[in-house]
Amino acid sequence: MVITKEVLDVIAKAPFIPITTVSAQGEPHSIVVGKVAEVREGDILGFGVYKMDVTQQNIKANGIMQVIIATMEGGPKGFRLEGKACVEEKLVLFKAEKLEKLL
C-alpha cells in the first residue's frame, strides 16, 4: 500500500496539489489543482477535471503522472507520488505506484 494513513492526513490538509504529466514528446506539463476529489481503494486518487486539456492529452498519450502533496499545518510534511493516470468521465484517476517523502 503506497497511500498510508500519514499520506491521507497530508492529502486532507494540502491547500492545493501540483500534478505533472509528460507529453508524447517527453515534455513535462505541470498544473495546480484544488483538493483530491476522492480516494479509492488500491492507491487511487481522483481529481476533478476542469480545463485540463493538455493534461488529458498527455495522460491519453502515456499515462505518466506525478502528484505532490504538502502541508505546513502541524509542521511541514510532503510527499511525491509517481504512477499512472487515466481519464474517466469527469475525473482524472491516478494510481500511485511509488512514494517519496519530501519533508
C-alpha positions as CSV (number, residue, x, y, z in Angstrom):
1,M,0.0,0.0,0.0
2,V,1.5,3.3,-1.1
3,I,-1.1,5.6,0.3
4,T,-0.7,5.3,4.1
5,K,-2.6,7.0,6.9
6,E,0.1,9.6,7.1
7,V,-0.3,10.4,3.4
8,L,-4.1,10.6,3.7
9,D,-3.6,13.1,6.5
10,V,-1.4,15.3,4.3
11,I,-3.9,15.0,1.4
12,A,-6.7,16.2,3.7
13,K,-4.6,19.2,4.8
14,A,-2.9,20.2,1.5
15,P,-4.1,23.6,0.4
16,F,-3.5,22.8,-3.3
17,I,-1.9,20.0,-5.2
18,P,0.6,20.3,-8.1
19,I,0.4,17.5,-10.7
20,T,2.8,16.9,-13.6
21,T,2.2,14.9,-16.7
22,V,4.5,14.2,-19.7
23,S,3.7,14.7,-23.4
24,A,4.3,12.1,-26.0
25,Q,7.5,14.1,-26.9
26,G,8.7,13.9,-23.3
27,E,8.0,17.4,-22.2
28,P,6.7,17.9,-18.7
29,H,3.5,19.8,-18.1
30,S,2.6,21.0,-14.5
31,I,-0.7,22.3,-13.2
32,V,-2.1,23.0,-9.8
33,V,-5.5,21.5,-8.7
34,G,-7.6,22.1,-5.6
35,K,-8.3,19.2,-3.4
36,V,-8.3,15.4,-4.1
37,A,-11.9,14.7,-5.2
38,E,-11.9,11.2,-3.9
39,V,-9.6,8.4,-2.6
40,R,-10.3,4.9,-3.8
41,E,-9.0,1.6,-2.7
42,G,-5.9,0.4,-4.4
43,D,-3.9,3.6,-4.0
44,I,-6.1,5.6,-6.4
45,L,-6.7,9.3,-6.2
46,G,-9.4,11.1,-8.2
47,F,-9.1,14.7,-9.3
48,G,-12.0,16.6,-10.9
49,V,-11.4,17.6,-14.5
50,Y,-11.5,21.4,-15.1
51,K,-9.8,22.9,-18.1
52,M,-7.2,20.2,-18.2
53,D,-6.9,19.9,-21.9
54,V,-3.1,19.4,-22.1
55,T,-3.1,17.2,-19.0
56,Q,-5.7,15.0,-20.5
57,Q,-3.8,14.8,-23.8
58,N,-0.7,13.8,-22.0
59,I,-2.5,11.2,-19.9
60,K,-4.0,9.6,-23.0
61,A,-0.6,9.6,-24.7
62,N,1.3,7.7,-21.9
63,G,-0.4,8.0,-18.5
64,I,2.7,9.1,-16.7
65,M,1.9,11.4,-13.8
66,Q,3.4,12.8,-10.6
67,V,1.5,14.3,-7.7
68,I,3.0,16.4,-4.9
69,I,1.2,16.8,-1.6
70,A,2.4,19.0,1.1
71,T,1.2,21.0,4.1
72,M,2.7,23.2,6.8
73,E,-0.3,22.5,9.1
74,G,1.0,20.7,12.2
75,G,4.6,21.0,10.9
76,P,6.0,20.6,7.4
77,K,5.2,17.3,5.7
78,G,5.2,16.4,2.0
79,F,5.3,13.5,-0.4
80,R,5.9,12.9,-4.1
81,L,3.7,10.2,-5.6
82,E,4.5,8.7,-9.0
83,G,2.3,6.4,-11.1
84,K,-0.1,6.2,-14.0
85,A,-3.3,8.0,-14.7
86,C,-6.4,7.7,-16.9
87,V,-9.4,9.9,-17.6
88,E,-12.9,8.5,-16.7
89,E,-15.7,10.9,-17.5
90,K,-15.1,14.0,-15.3
91,L,-12.2,12.5,-13.2
92,V,-8.5,12.0,-13.6
93,L,-7.8,8.8,-11.8
94,F,-4.2,8.4,-10.6
95,K,-2.8,5.1,-9.3
96,A,0.1,5.8,-7.0
97,E,2.9,3.2,-7.6
98,K,5.8,4.9,-5.8
99,L,6.1,7.2,-2.8
100,E,8.9,9.5,-1.8
101,K,9.0,11.5,1.4
102,L,9.9,15.2,0.7
103,L,9.8,16.8,4.2
